Amino acid sequence: MKMMRKEYRWIRELLSAALLLFVLGLPGAALGDYGYTSVSLIPMAEDFTFLVDIDERDEPLIETDYPFEKAGADAMTVVYRNWRSEEAAALTYHYPAGNVTCTFYDALFVSDRDVCRQIRNKSITPQGRVYIHTENENEQNDWFLVYSLDEGQFVEYTEKTFSQGFNGMGEYGLRRSIFYEDGTISSMYMDKRTPAGDLVLEYDAWGDIIYGTVYHFDPEWDTFDLNLSTGLFGNRSITELGFEEADMEIPTLASLESVPEIAEPVAEAPAEEPVTAEEPDTGHFRILGGLTVGLAIGVTGYYLFRIKKEKAEG
C-alpha cells in the first residue's frame, strides 16, 4: 500500500509539472496579440539624434534628424523634469515649420518666464523624457512615443481617439498605452471615455487586469473601483455602469486594425506571401507544450502498468 501511494504521488507530481510547463509553453497572452510586442516592431520608433541649443536671438533651437515624414509625425515635445517638479518645462518642435514653442511652464521652478534663458544658463537640464508625437488636428487617431533620455530607449507607445478640444476628434473615445522595459512589452493601460463615464483598466505583461476603476458622471459623479476577486466595480457589474463586458477586453491598436500607411512595401514581394512585421516565434512553445504533455501521458501509462503488475504479483 505504501508503494502504491508513493507511485501515485509521483504521478500527481509529474502531471502537475507537465501541466505547468504546458501552460508556460503556450503563446503569452494577449498583449502581444493586441499591440506591438516589442519596440522593434513599432514602425515609428526610428533611431534619431537630438540636441537643444540656444540661437543668436536667445531662442531655443531643437536639432534632430528624426524622420518625421516617414513616421507620419509632425511634432517633437521635449519635457524637462526636476526633483522639485514633475514637469518643469516643455518645448515643442513643430515639423515642417521648424519653429519651437514653450507648451508647458511651471512658475514654481522656472522663475523667469524666458525659458530660453533658463536653458542657456543651465537652470533647466534635460533629465526627463523626449516625447515624439503627432498632434493630428485633422485626423482620427493621435499617437505618440515616449523616449527616456535617462534610459536611452523608447518606454511607451500611446494612441488615442479623443481630445480635450484641441482638434476635431471629440471628447469621447479610447486611449491605449503600451509600456516597455528594455524594449519588451511590460504592461498596458486603457481609458475608454463615454458620456456616462470613464472606464480605466491596467493589464500586466500577460494580459491580465491588475487595476480597474469607473468614473461615473451620469446621473451623479462617483468612483467605482474594481474588485479583482469578484469582478465587480463597487458591488456593481460593468453593465450596470453603462459599459459592456467586451469593454473589459484589451482593445486592438488602431494602427493595427488596418494596414498602416507608413509601411513601406517590399519590392517584388510575392502576392501570396505578404510581408508583415514579424511577431516573436511562439511555434516552438506549442511544440514544447505538446511534447511535454505527450511525455507525461506516456510516463503515466508506464507507472499505471507497473502498479497493475505489482498488484497482480502481490
C-alpha positions in Angstrom: 0.0 0.0 0.0 2.8 2.4 0.8 4.4 1.6 -2.6 1.2 2.3 -4.4 0.8 5.7 -2.6 4.4 6.6 -3.5 3.7 5.7 -7.1 0.5 7.8 -7.2 2.4 10.7 -5.6 5.0 10.6 -8.4 2.2 10.5 -11.0 0.5 13.5 -9.4 3.7 15.5 -9.3 4.6 14.6 -12.8 1.2 15.6 -14.2 1.4 18.9 -12.2 4.8 19.7 -13.6 3.7 18.8 -17.2 0.6 20.9 -16.9 2.7 23.9 -15.6 5.2 23.5 -18.5 2.4 23.3 -21.0 0.7 26.4 -19.7 4.0 28.3 -19.7 4.8 27.0 -23.1 1.7 28.5 -24.7 2.0 31.8 -26.5 1.8 34.6 -23.9 -1.2 36.5 -23.6 -2.7 38.7 -25.1 -0.8 41.9 -25.1 1.3 40.7 -27.9 -1.9 40.0 -29.9 -3.3 43.5 -29.4 -0.2 45.6 -29.9 3.4 45.9 -30.6 5.2 43.2 -28.6 8.5 45.0 -28.7 9.7 48.4 -29.6 11.5 47.0 -32.6 8.0 46.3 -34.2 6.8 49.9 -33.9 7.3 51.5 -37.4 7.6 55.0 -35.8 10.3 54.0 -33.4 13.2 55.3 -35.6 16.7 56.0 -34.3 17.4 59.7 -34.0 19.9 62.2 -32.6 18.7 65.1 -30.6 20.1 68.4 -29.3 18.7 71.5 -27.7 20.7 74.7 -28.1 20.1 78.5 -28.0 20.4 80.5 -31.2 21.7 84.1 -31.6 18.3 85.5 -30.6 18.3 83.6 -27.3 15.6 81.3 -28.6 15.6 77.5 -28.1 16.9 75.6 -31.1 16.0 71.9 -31.4 18.2 69.9 -33.8 17.1 66.4 -34.6 17.3 64.0 -37.6 14.1 62.1 -36.6 12.4 61.1 -39.9 9.1 63.0 -39.4 7.7 62.4 -42.9 8.5 58.6 -42.9 7.0 58.2 -39.4 4.0 60.4 -40.0 4.9 62.7 -37.1 4.6 66.4 -37.0 6.0 67.4 -33.6 8.6 66.5 -31.0 8.0 67.6 -27.4 10.9 67.8 -25.0 10.0 67.6 -21.4 12.4 68.8 -18.8 12.0 67.4 -15.3 13.4 68.3 -11.9 13.3 66.7 -8.5 11.1 69.6 -7.3 8.7 69.4 -10.3 7.2 66.5 -12.3 7.3 68.7 -15.4 9.4 71.8 -15.1 9.1 73.0 -18.7 8.4 71.6 -22.1 9.4 72.7 -25.6 7.6 71.5 -28.7 9.4 71.5 -32.1 6.9 71.7 -34.9 7.6 70.0 -38.2 7.8 71.1 -41.0 7.5 74.7 -39.9 10.7 74.2 -37.8 9.5 76.6 -35.0 9.8 75.9 -31.3 7.2 76.9 -28.7 7.0 76.6 -24.9 4.0 74.4 -24.4 4.3 73.9 -20.6 5.7 76.1 -17.9 6.0 75.6 -14.1 6.4 79.0 -12.4 7.4 77.4 -9.2 10.5 76.0 -10.8 11.1 78.5 -13.7 11.2 81.9 -12.0 11.9 83.7 -15.3 9.2 83.3 -17.9 12.0 83.4 -20.5 12.5 79.7 -20.7 15.2 80.2 -23.3 17.5 82.0 -20.8 16.8 79.3 -18.2 18.1 76.7 -20.7 21.0 78.8 -21.7 22.0 79.4 -18.1 21.6 75.7 -17.4 18.9 76.3 -14.8 17.0 73.6 -16.6 18.8 70.4 -17.7 17.4 67.6 -19.9 16.9 64.9 -17.4 13.5 63.6 -18.3 11.9 62.2 -21.5 11.6 63.1 -25.1 8.0 62.9 -26.5 7.6 62.2 -30.2 4.0 62.5 -31.3 1.6 63.8 -33.8 -1.0 66.4 -32.9 -3.3 65.2 -35.6 -5.6 68.2 -35.7 -7.4 66.8 -38.7 -7.1 63.1 -38.2 -9.0 60.4 -36.3 -6.2 59.0 -34.2 -3.4 60.5 -32.2 -0.2 58.6 -31.4 3.0 59.4 -29.6 6.1 57.7 -28.5 8.0 58.4 -25.3 11.7 58.2 -25.3 13.6 58.4 -22.0 16.8 60.3 -22.1 17.8 58.7 -18.8 17.3 55.2 -20.0 18.3 55.8 -23.6 15.3 53.9 -25.1 11.6 54.1 -26.0 9.4 53.4 -23.0 5.9 54.0 -24.1 3.6 54.0 -27.2 0.2 55.6 -26.9 -2.8 56.0 -29.2 -6.0 57.9 -28.5 -9.2 58.7 -30.4 -10.4 61.6 -28.3 -9.2 65.1 -27.4 -9.9 67.8 -24.9 -11.0 70.4 -27.6 -7.6 70.6 -29.3 -8.9 69.0 -32.5 -12.0 67.7 -34.2 -11.9 64.2 -32.7 -14.3 64.9 -29.9 -14.1 64.2 -26.2 -15.1 60.5 -26.3 -13.1 57.5 -27.4 -10.2 55.3 -26.4 -6.7 55.9 -25.1 -4.4 52.9 -25.3 -0.9 52.9 -23.9 1.7 50.1 -24.1 4.7 50.4 -21.7 8.1 48.8 -22.4 11.1 47.7 -20.3 14.3 47.0 -22.2 12.4 47.1 -25.5 9.9 44.4 -24.5 6.2 45.0 -23.6 5.6 45.0 -19.9 2.1 46.4 -19.3 -0.8 48.2 -20.9 -3.3 50.9 -20.0 -6.7 51.6 -21.4 -9.0 54.5 -20.9 -12.5 54.5 -22.5 -14.4 57.7 -22.3 -18.2 57.9 -22.8 -20.9 60.4 -21.9 -21.8 58.3 -18.9 -18.3 57.9 -17.5 -14.7 56.7 -18.0 -13.5 53.1 -17.7 -9.8 52.8 -16.8 -8.1 49.4 -16.9 -4.5 48.3 -16.5 -3.1 45.0 -17.7 0.1 43.1 -16.8 2.5 41.6 -19.2 0.3 38.5 -19.6 -2.8 40.5 -20.4 -4.5 40.1 -17.0 -6.3 43.0 -15.4 -4.4 44.3 -12.4 -6.4 47.5 -11.8 -9.7 48.9 -12.8 -12.0 51.8 -12.0 -15.0 53.6 -13.4 -15.5 57.3 -13.0 -19.3 57.8 -13.3 -20.8 61.1 -14.3 -24.4 60.3 -15.0 -26.7 60.6 -13.1 -24.2 61.6 -10.4 -20.4 61.7 -10.1 -18.9 58.7 -8.3 -15.9 56.3 -8.4 -16.2 52.5 -8.6 -13.1 50.5 -8.1 -12.7 47.0 -9.5 -12.6 44.1 -7.1 -10.3 41.6 -8.8 -11.8 38.7 -6.8 -15.4 39.3 -7.7 -15.1 41.2 -11.0 -17.5 43.9 -9.7 -17.0 47.6 -9.6 -18.1 48.7 -6.1 -20.5 45.7 -6.0 -21.9 46.6 -9.4 -21.4 44.8 -12.7 -19.8 46.6 -15.6 -23.1 46.6 -17.4 -24.9 48.3 -14.5 -22.4 51.2 -15.0 -23.3 51.7 -18.7 -20.5 49.6 -20.3 -20.3 46.2 -21.9 -18.4 43.0 -20.9 -16.5 43.4 -24.1 -15.1 46.7 -22.9 -13.0 44.8 -20.4 -11.0 43.2 -23.2 -7.8 44.6 -24.4 -8.5 46.9 -27.3 -6.7 46.5 -30.6 -4.4 49.3 -31.5 -5.9 51.5 -34.2 -2.7 51.3 -36.2 -3.1 47.5 -36.4 -6.7 47.4 -37.3 -5.7 48.2 -40.9 -2.5 48.3 -42.9 -0.5 51.3 -41.7 0.0 53.9 -44.5 3.6 54.4 -43.3 4.5 50.8 -44.0 6.9 50.7 -47.0 6.1 47.8 -49.4 8.9 45.4 -50.3 9.8 45.4 -53.9 8.6 42.3 -55.9 7.1 40.7 -52.9 5.0 37.6 -53.9 1.3 38.3 -53.6 0.7 35.1 -51.8 3.4 35.9 -49.2 2.7 39.4 -47.9 5.4 41.0 -45.9 4.3 41.8 -42.4 6.0 42.8 -39.2 7.3 39.6 -37.6 5.9 38.7 -34.2 8.2 36.6 -31.9 8.1 33.0 -32.9 5.9 31.1 -30.5 5.6 27.8 -32.5 8.3 26.1 -30.6 6.4 26.8 -27.4 3.4 24.9 -28.8 5.7 22.0 -29.8 7.3 22.0 -26.3 3.9 22.0 -24.7 2.7 19.1 -26.8 5.8 17.1 -26.3 5.7 17.7 -22.5 2.1 16.6 -22.3 2.8 13.6 -24.5 5.7 12.6 -22.3 3.6 13.0 -19.2 0.9 10.7 -20.6 3.5 8.1 -21.7 5.2 8.0 -18.3 1.9 8.0 -16.5 0.9 4.9 -18.6 4.1 3.3 -17.6 3.6 3.8 -13.9 0.0 2.6 -14.1 1.3 -0.5 -15.9 3.8 -1.1 -13.1 1.1 -0.6 -10.4 -1.2 -3.1 -12.1 1.6 -5.5 -12.5 2.7 -5.3 -8.8 -0.9 -5.7 -7.7 -1.2 -8.9 -9.8 2.1 -10.3 -8.5 1.1 -9.4 -4.9 
